Amino acid sequence: MVILLLFGGYLYFSTVTGSVDPIGRLGFVKLANPDMYPSHPHSELLSKYAQERGSRCALVVHFGGSSNYRHYNESNVTIIELAFIDTKGATTSIDWNEVVQIFLFGIPEDRWKFKADGKIFTNYADAMEYVNNLAAQNGQQGPMPMVWHGTARGGDPKLNPGCGFPLYFYVTWKEYGRFAAYWYVIKGYIFPYISNPYKNYELQHASELQYYYTHNMLNID
């Protein structure tokens, strides 16, 4: 009990003084494409999470694709996007052996590059400095809520953590340490089942929405 109390106190005070407040997964599957832009349901949901926490900004992390991951305004909240670019190449499949290795030992420092607002950063420190400066310029005080995008293009979204999960794990590990990262992952997995109002629709229609997305039927003209 004492250990749990001490760990809980550490998590609380470290998050209060940190730059991000890891809250969890944003969505399960894509509802429209592009899927982070003003008035998209997931964008509005992230803005709501930020407003509930009195935050002027929110951070959503992705697996890097063709997007520039530009920041934008949603209901007076600045949505900041950060993506990682895997130097081993992009993939949508899960290598569970690699997942275990990363979970136990973390991610090698030279494994990723990062992208925000079309800028490429070769290391985590420079990427987060850019993100934090951008947040400060937009009135952020204290830690900003951070989510991983979470949308899975294929497979069961309850098993596949979806877009951005490795970067969420990496940021929490870098900011708060290994054991805090484990806690924020557990908390983050539970979060959308409690907070996402679209969860039932997304999960019940996951295979249909994944088909529509991969066949360019969710594109917003």
VOPA-765979 format. One line per 10 residues: number of its first residue (from 1); their letters; for each residue x, y, z of N, C-alpha, C. Coordinates in steps of 0.1 Angstrom, whole numbers, padded with zeros to 4 digits. Example, Ala and Ser with C-alpha at 12.3 -4.5 7.8 and 13.67 -1.06 7.14 Angstrom:
<atoms>
1	as	0132 -0057 0078 0123 -0045 0078 0132 -0033 0078 | 0128 -0022 0071 0137 -0011 0071 0129 0000 0079
</atoms>
This chain:
<atoms>
1	mvilllfggy	0008 -0012 0000 0000 0000 0000 0009 0013 0000 | 0019 0012 0008 0028 0024 0009 0035 0026 -0005 | 0039 0015 -0011 0045 0016 -0025 0036 0022 -0035 | 0023 0018 -0034 0013 0023 -0044 0010 0038 -0041 | 0010 0042 -0028 0008 0056 -0025 0019 0064 -0030 | 0031 0059 -0028 0043 0067 -0032 0043 0068 -0047 | 0040 0057 -0054 0040 0057 -0069 0029 0067 -0074 | 0017 0066 -0067 0007 0075 -0071 0010 0090 -0069 | 0017 0093 -0058 0022 0106 -0056 0032 0111 -0066 | 0041 0102 -0069 0051 0105 -0080 0044 0108 -0093
11	lyfstvtgsv	0034 0100 -0097 0028 0102 -0110 0020 0116 -0110 | 0014 0119 -0099 0006 0131 -0098 0015 0143 -0099 | 0026 0144 -0091 0034 0156 -0091 0043 0157 -0103 | 0047 0145 -0109 0055 0146 -0121 0046 0151 -0133 | 0034 0146 -0133 0025 0151 -0144 0022 0166 -0143 | 0019 0170 -0131 0016 0184 -0128 0028 0193 -0133 | 0040 0189 -0131 0052 0197 -0135 0057 0193 -0149 | 0051 0183 -0155 0056 0179 -0169 0049 0188 -0180 | 0052 0184 -0192 0047 0192 -0203 0035 0185 -0209 | 0033 0172 -0206 0021 0165 -0212 0014 0158 -0201
21	dpigrlgfvk	0001 0157 -0203 -0008 0149 -0194 -0013 0137 -0202 | -0007 0125 -0202 -0012 0114 -0210 -0025 0109 -0206 | -0035 0110 -0215 -0049 0106 -0211 -0054 0094 -0218 | -0048 0090 -0230 -0051 0077 -0236 -0054 0078 -0251 | -0062 0068 -0255 -0065 0066 -0269 -0077 0075 -0273 | -0076 0081 -0285 -0087 0090 -0289 -0098 0083 -0296 | -0095 0074 -0306 -0106 0067 -0313 -0101 0053 -0316 | -0111 0045 -0322 -0108 0031 -0326 -0106 0029 -0341 | -0114 0036 -0349 -0113 0035 -0363 -0116 0048 -0369 | -0112 0050 -0382 -0114 0063 -0389 -0128 0065 -0392
31	lanpdmypsh	-0133 0077 -0389 -0147 0080 -0393 -0148 0089 -0405 | -0137 0095 -0409 -0136 0103 -0421 -0121 0105 -0424 | -0118 0109 -0436 -0104 0111 -0440 -0103 0124 -0448 | -0095 0134 -0444 -0085 0133 -0433 -0092 0132 -0420 | -0085 0127 -0410 -0092 0124 -0398 -0088 0132 -0386 | -0080 0142 -0388 -0078 0153 -0378 -0079 0166 -0385 | -0090 0172 -0384 -0092 0186 -0390 -0104 0192 -0384 | -0105 0205 -0384 -0116 0212 -0377 -0130 0206 -0381 | -0138 0204 -0370 -0152 0198 -0371 -0152 0183 -0373 | -0141 0176 -0375 -0142 0161 -0375 -0146 0157 -0361
41	phsellskya	-0154 0146 -0359 -0158 0142 -0346 -0147 0139 -0336 | -0136 0133 -0341 -0125 0130 -0332 -0118 0143 -0328 | -0117 0153 -0337 -0111 0166 -0334 -0119 0173 -0324 | -0132 0173 -0325 -0141 0180 -0316 -0140 0173 -0302 | -0139 0160 -0302 -0138 0152 -0290 -0125 0156 -0282 | -0114 0157 -0289 -0101 0161 -0283 -0102 0175 -0278 | -0108 0184 -0285 -0110 0197 -0280 -0118 0197 -0267 | -0129 0189 -0266 -0137 0188 -0254 -0128 0183 -0243 | -0120 0173 -0245 -0111 0168 -0234 -0103 0179 -0229 | -0097 0187 -0238 -0088 0198 -0234 -0096 0208 -0226
51	qergsrcalv	-0108 0212 -0230 -0116 0222 -0223 -0120 0217 -0209 | -0123 0204 -0208 -0126 0199 -0195 -0115 0200 -0185 | -0103 0200 -0191 -0091 0201 -0182 -0085 0215 -0181 | -0093 0225 -0187 -0088 0239 -0186 -0076 0241 -0195 | -0074 0234 -0205 -0062 0235 -0213 -0065 0242 -0226 | -0055 0250 -0231 -0057 0258 -0243 -0052 0250 -0255 | -0044 0239 -0253 -0039 0231 -0263 -0040 0216 -0260 | -0039 0208 -0270 -0039 0193 -0269 -0030 0187 -0279 | -0023 0176 -0275 -0014 0170 -0284 -0019 0156 -0288 | -0019 0154 -0301 -0023 0140 -0306 -0011 0135 -0314
61	vhfggssnyr	-0007 0122 -0311 0004 0116 -0317 0000 0106 -0327 | 0008 0104 -0338 0004 0096 -0349 0016 0087 -0353 | 0013 0077 -0362 0023 0071 -0370 0024 0079 -0383 | 0036 0083 -0386 0038 0092 -0398 0034 0086 -0411 | 0026 0094 -0418 0022 0091 -0432 0025 0102 -0441 | 0016 0105 -0451 0019 0115 -0461 0015 0129 -0455 | 0007 0130 -0444 0003 0143 -0439 0015 0151 -0434 | 0013 0164 -0433 0023 0173 -0427 0020 0175 -0412 | 0009 0170 -0407 0006 0171 -0393 0007 0185 -0387 | -0001 0193 -0394 -0001 0207 -0390 -0011 0210 -0378
71	hynesnvtii	-0007 0220 -0370 -0016 0224 -0359 -0027 0232 -0365 | -0038 0232 -0357 -0050 0240 -0361 -0059 0243 -0349 | -0069 0251 -0351 -0078 0255 -0340 -0091 0247 -0341 | -0095 0242 -0330 -0108 0236 -0328 -0115 0241 -0316 | -0125 0249 -0318 -0133 0255 -0307 -0124 0261 -0296 | -0115 0270 -0301 -0106 0278 -0293 -0095 0269 -0286 | -0094 0257 -0290 -0083 0248 -0285 -0073 0246 -0297 | -0060 0248 -0295 -0050 0245 -0305 -0047 0230 -0305 | -0050 0223 -0315 -0047 0209 -0317 -0033 0208 -0323 | -0024 0202 -0316 -0010 0201 -0321 -0008 0186 -0325
81	elafidtkga	-0003 0183 -0336 0000 0170 -0341 0015 0167 -0342 | 0018 0155 -0337 0032 0150 -0338 0032 0136 -0342 | 0040 0133 -0352 0041 0119 -0358 0055 0114 -0357 | 0056 0101 -0356 0070 0095 -0357 0071 0088 -0371 | 0083 0089 -0376 0086 0082 -0388 0096 0071 -0385 | 0092 0059 -0388 0100 0047 -0385 0111 0045 -0395 | 0123 0046 -0391 0134 0044 -0401 0135 0030 -0407 | 0128 0021 -0401 0127 0007 -0406 0117 0006 -0417 | 0109 0017 -0419 0098 0016 -0429 0085 0015 -0423 | 0075 0020 -0430 0061 0020 -0425 0055 0007 -0427
91	ttsidwnevv	0046 0003 -0417 0039 -0009 -0417 0026 -0008 -0409 | 0016 -0015 -0413 0003 -0015 -0405 0001 -0027 -0397 | 0010 -0037 -0399 0010 -0050 -0392 0017 -0049 -0378 | 0014 -0058 -0369 0020 -0058 -0356 0030 -0069 -0355 | 0042 -0066 -0351 0053 -0075 -0348 0053 -0077 -0333 | 0046 -0088 -0328 0045 -0089 -0314 0058 -0091 -0306 | 0067 -0097 -0313 0081 -0099 -0307 0087 -0085 -0305 | 0086 -0077 -0314 0091 -0063 -0313 0083 -0056 -0302 | 0070 -0058 -0301 0062 -0051 -0291 0068 -0054 -0277 | 0070 -0067 -0275 0076 -0072 -0262 0089 -0065 -0259
101	qiflfgiped	0098 -0065 -0269 0111 -0059 -0268 0110 -0045 -0264 | 0102 -0037 -0271 0100 -0023 -0268 0094 -0021 -0254 | 0084 -0030 -0251 0078 -0028 -0238 0088 -0030 -0226 | 0097 -0039 -0228 0107 -0042 -0218 0119 -0033 -0218 | 0123 -0029 -0229 0136 -0022 -0230 0135 -0008 -0236 | 0123 -0004 -0241 0122 0009 -0247 0125 0009 -0261 | 0125 0021 -0267 0127 0022 -0282 0141 0028 -0284 | 0149 0022 -0293 0163 0027 -0295 0162 0042 -0300 | 0171 0050 -0295 0171 0064 -0297 0172 0068 -0312 | 0179 0059 -0320 0181 0063 -0334 0171 0056 -0343
111	rwkfkadgki	0160 0051 -0337 0150 0044 -0345 0140 0053 -0352 | 0137 0065 -0347 0127 0073 -0352 0131 0087 -0356 | 0124 0093 -0365 0124 0107 -0368 0110 0112 -0364 | 0108 0125 -0364 0095 0130 -0360 0091 0141 -0369 | 0078 0143 -0370 0073 0153 -0380 0061 0161 -0373 | 0062 0174 -0374 0051 0183 -0370 0052 0196 -0379 | 0040 0200 -0383 0039 0212 -0392 0048 0211 -0404 | 0049 0198 -0409 0058 0196 -0421 0072 0196 -0418 | 0077 0199 -0406 0091 0199 -0403 0095 0185 -0398 | 0107 0181 -0402 0113 0168 -0398 0123 0170 -0387
121	ftnyadamey	0122 0163 -0376 0132 0164 -0365 0139 0151 -0364 | 0152 0151 -0362 0159 0138 -0361 0160 0133 -0347 | 0156 0141 -0337 0156 0136 -0324 0145 0141 -0316 | 0142 0134 -0305 0130 0136 -0296 0131 0150 -0290 | 0142 0154 -0285 0144 0166 -0278 0140 0178 -0286 | 0144 0178 -0299 0141 0189 -0308 0126 0189 -0311 | 0121 0178 -0313 0107 0177 -0317 0098 0182 -0305 | 0101 0178 -0293 0093 0182 -0281 0095 0197 -0278 | 0107 0202 -0281 0110 0216 -0279 0101 0224 -0288 | 0100 0220 -0301 0091 0226 -0310 0076 0226 -0306
131	vnnlaaqngq	0072 0214 -0301 0058 0212 -0297 0055 0221 -0285 | 0064 0221 -0275 0062 0229 -0263 0062 0244 -0265 | 0071 0248 -0274 0071 0263 -0278 0059 0267 -0285 | 0054 0258 -0294 0041 0261 -0301 0030 0262 -0291 | 0029 0253 -0281 0019 0253 -0271 0019 0266 -0263 | 0031 0270 -0259 0033 0282 -0251 0028 0295 -0259 | 0031 0295 -0272 0027 0306 -0281 0012 0307 -0282 | 0005 0295 -0280 -0009 0295 -0281 -0016 0295 -0267 | -0009 0300 -0257 -0015 0302 -0244 -0015 0291 -0234 | -0008 0280 -0237 -0008 0269 -0228 0000 0271 -0215
141	qgpmpmvwhg	-0007 0268 -0204 -0001 0268 -0191 -0002 0255 -0184 | 0009 0249 -0180 0008 0236 -0174 0008 0225 -0185 | 0007 0212 -0181 0007 0201 -0190 -0005 0201 -0199 | -0002 0198 -0212 -0014 0197 -0221 -0018 0182 -0223 | -0031 0180 -0224 -0036 0166 -0226 -0029 0160 -0239 | -0025 0147 -0238 -0019 0140 -0249 -0027 0127 -0251 | -0031 0125 -0264 -0037 0112 -0267 -0029 0106 -0279 | -0031 0093 -0280 -0026 0087 -0293 -0039 0085 -0302 | -0037 0087 -0315 -0048 0088 -0324 -0057 0075 -0323 | -0050 0064 -0324 -0057 0051 -0320 -0065 0045 -0331
151	targgdpkln	-0066 0051 -0343 -0074 0045 -0353 -0067 0033 -0360 | -0073 0022 -0361 -0068 0010 -0367 -0073 0008 -0381 | -0065 0007 -0391 -0069 0005 -0405 -0074 -0009 -0408 | -0070 -0018 -0400 -0074 -0032 -0402 -0073 -0040 -0390 | -0080 -0052 -0390 -0080 -0060 -0378 -0089 -0055 -0367 | -0089 -0062 -0356 -0097 -0059 -0344 -0092 -0047 -0337 | -0099 -0036 -0337 -0093 -0024 -0330 -0093 -0025 -0315 | -0099 -0036 -0309 -0097 -0038 -0295 -0084 -0044 -0292 | -0078 -0051 -0302 -0065 -0057 -0300 -0054 -0049 -0306 | -0057 -0043 -0318 -0047 -0034 -0324 -0048 -0020 -0318
161	pgcgfplyfy	-0038 -0015 -0312 -0039 -0002 -0305 -0040 0010 -0315 | -0037 0007 -0328 -0039 0018 -0338 -0028 0028 -0338 | -0031 0038 -0346 -0021 0049 -0350 -0016 0056 -0338 | -0003 0057 -0337 0004 0066 -0327 0007 0060 -0314 | 0002 0047 -0312 0004 0041 -0298 0019 0041 -0294 | 0028 0036 -0303 0042 0036 -0299 0048 0049 -0295 | 0044 0060 -0302 0049 0073 -0298 0043 0078 -0285 | 0031 0074 -0282 0025 0077 -0269 0033 0070 -0258 | 0036 0058 -0260 0044 0050 -0250 0058 0056 -0249 | 0064 0060 -0260 0077 0066 -0260 0078 0079 -0252
171	vtwkeygrfa	0068 0088 -0255 0068 0101 -0249 0066 0099 -0234 | 0057 0091 -0229 0055 0089 -0215 0067 0083 -0208 | 0074 0074 -0215 0086 0068 -0210 0097 0079 -0209 | 0099 0087 -0219 0109 0098 -0219 0106 0108 -0208 | 0093 0112 -0207 0089 0122 -0198 0089 0118 -0183 | 0084 0106 -0181 0081 0102 -0167 0087 0088 -0163 | 0094 0081 -0172 0100 0069 -0168 0093 0057 -0172 | 0100 0045 -0171 0094 0032 -0175 0081 0029 -0168 | 0081 0029 -0155 0069 0024 -0148 0057 0033 -0150 | 0060 0046 -0150 0049 0055 -0153 0043 0052 -0167
181	aywyvikgyi	0052 0049 -0177 0047 0046 -0190 0038 0034 -0190 | 0041 0024 -0183 0033 0012 -0182 0019 0016 -0176 | 0019 0024 -0166 0006 0029 -0160 -0002 0036 -0170 | 0004 0046 -0177 -0003 0054 -0187 -0008 0046 -0198 | -0002 0035 -0202 -0007 0027 -0212 -0019 0020 -0208 | -0019 0014 -0196 -0031 0007 -0190 -0042 0017 -0189 | -0040 0028 -0183 -0050 0039 -0182 -0055 0043 -0195 | -0046 0045 -0205 -0050 0049 -0218 -0058 0040 -0226 | -0056 0027 -0224 -0064 0017 -0230 -0079 0017 -0225 | -0080 0019 -0212 -0094 0020 -0206 -0101 0033 -0210
191	fpyisnpykn	-0094 0043 -0211 -0099 0057 -0213 -0111 0058 -0223 | -0109 0053 -0236 -0120 0055 -0246 -0132 0048 -0243 | -0131 0036 -0236 -0143 0029 -0232 -0152 0036 -0222 | -0146 0046 -0215 -0153 0054 -0205 -0157 0067 -0211 | -0149 0073 -0220 -0150 0087 -0224 -0154 0089 -0238 | -0152 0080 -0247 -0155 0082 -0261 -0170 0079 -0264 | -0178 0090 -0268 -0192 0087 -0270 -0194 0080 -0283 | -0184 0078 -0292 -0186 0071 -0305 -0181 0057 -0304 | -0177 0052 -0292 -0171 0039 -0291 -0180 0028 -0296 | -0193 0028 -0292 -0201 0017 -0297 -0203 0017 -0312
201	yelqhaselq	-0205 0028 -0318 -0206 0029 -0332 -0193 0024 -0339 | -0182 0029 -0334 -0169 0026 -0340 -0166 0011 -0339 | -0168 0005 -0328 -0165 -0009 -0326 -0175 -0018 -0333 | -0188 -0015 -0333 -0198 -0023 -0340 -0196 -0022 -0355 | -0191 -0011 -0360 -0190 -0010 -0375 -0176 -0009 -0379 | -0167 -0014 -0371 -0152 -0013 -0374 -0149 -0019 -0388 | -0153 -0031 -0391 -0149 -0037 -0404 -0154 -0029 -0416 | -0166 -0024 -0414 -0172 -0016 -0425 -0164 -0003 -0427 | -0162 0004 -0416 -0154 0017 -0417 -0140 0015 -0422 | -0134 0004 -0418 -0121 0001 -0423 -0121 -0002 -0438
211	yyythnmlni	-0131 -0009 -0443 -0133 -0011 -0457 -0135 0002 -0465 | -0144 0010 -0459 -0147 0023 -0466 -0134 0032 -0467 | -0126 0032 -0456 -0114 0040 -0456 -0104 0035 -0467 | -0101 0022 -0466 -0091 0016 -0476 -0096 0017 -0490 | -0109 0019 -0492 -0114 0020 -0506 -0117 0034 -0510 | -0111 0044 -0502 -0113 0058 -0505 -0128 0063 -0505 | -0136 0057 -0496 -0150 0061 -0495 -0153 0070 -0483 | -0142 0073 -0475 -0144 0082 -0464 -0138 0096 -0466 | -0133 0098 -0479 -0126 0110 -0481 -0135 0122 -0481 | -0131 0133 -0475 -0138 0146 -0475 -0133 0154 -0486
221	d	-0142 0158 -0496 -0138 0166 -0507 -0137 0180 -0503
</atoms>
